[in-house]
């Protein structure tokens, strides 16, 4: 499984609560850096997987947008969203 990243520091990846191995691929000047995740189990057709990534962004991280708590409907927590799409290979 490969996700696109740009200027992120990744600390931990879990899938359905289990630790997953991950590595960064070769950095591309305009595409960013692929984050390659190895699932800790074999995924069956129709099986759901919840991927959690503990990361830190930087001012250079593109396509990430942050809403302050005041900008969200609940007004209690900040919200992060990406304009990019996940690409599972």
C-alpha positions in Angstrom: 0.0 0.0 0.0 1.4 3.3 -1.0 0.4 6.8 0.0 1.7 10.1 -1.3 3.4 12.4 1.2 5.3 15.7 1.1 7.4 17.0 3.9 5.8 14.8 6.6 7.6 13.1 9.5 5.9 9.8 10.2 6.3 8.2 13.7 3.9 5.2 13.7 1.4 3.4 11.4 -1.2 1.0 12.7 -3.8 -1.0 10.8 -6.8 -2.2 12.7 -4.8 -1.5 15.9 -1.8 -3.6 14.9 1.6 -2.0 14.3 2.5 -1.9 10.6 5.9 -1.6 9.0 6.5 1.5 6.8 9.3 3.0 4.7 9.6 6.1 2.6 10.4 5.6 -1.1 12.5 7.8 -3.3 11.7 11.5 -3.1 10.5 13.1 -6.3 11.0 16.9 -6.8 7.3 17.7 -7.5 5.5 14.5 -6.6 6.7 14.2 -3.0 7.7 11.0 -1.3 5.8 7.7 -1.4 5.0 6.2 2.0 5.0 2.4 1.6 3.0 0.6 4.2 3.2 -3.2 4.8 0.0 -4.5 6.3 0.5 -6.7 9.4 -2.1 -9.2 8.0 -3.4 -10.3 4.6 -6.4 -8.2 3.6 -9.3 -10.2 2.2 -11.8 -8.9 -0.3 -14.5 -6.9 1.4 -12.5 -6.7 4.7 -12.3 -3.2 6.2 -9.0 -1.8 7.4 -8.6 1.3 9.5 -5.2 2.9 8.9 -3.9 5.3 11.5 -0.8 7.3 10.9 0.9 9.3 13.6 2.7 12.2 11.8 4.0 15.7 12.0 3.5 18.2 9.2 5.7 21.2 8.4 5.0 24.6 6.7 6.3 23.0 3.5 3.7 20.2 3.6 1.5 20.9 0.6 -2.1 19.9 0.1 -2.8 19.9 3.8 -5.4 22.3 5.2 -6.1 23.0 8.9 -9.3 24.3 10.4 -9.1 25.9 13.8 -11.7 24.7 16.3 -13.7 27.9 15.6 -13.9 27.0 11.9 -15.5 23.5 12.5 -19.2 22.7 13.1 -18.6 21.5 16.7 -16.2 24.3 17.5 -14.2 22.0 19.9 -11.4 20.4 17.9 -9.2 21.4 15.0 -9.6 19.5 11.7 -7.1 18.4 9.1 -8.0 17.5 5.6 -6.1 16.8 2.4 -6.9 17.7 -1.2 -5.0 14.6 -2.4 -6.4 11.2 -3.0 -5.3 7.9 -1.5 -3.8 5.5 -4.0 -3.7 1.9 -2.9 -1.5 -0.3 -5.1 
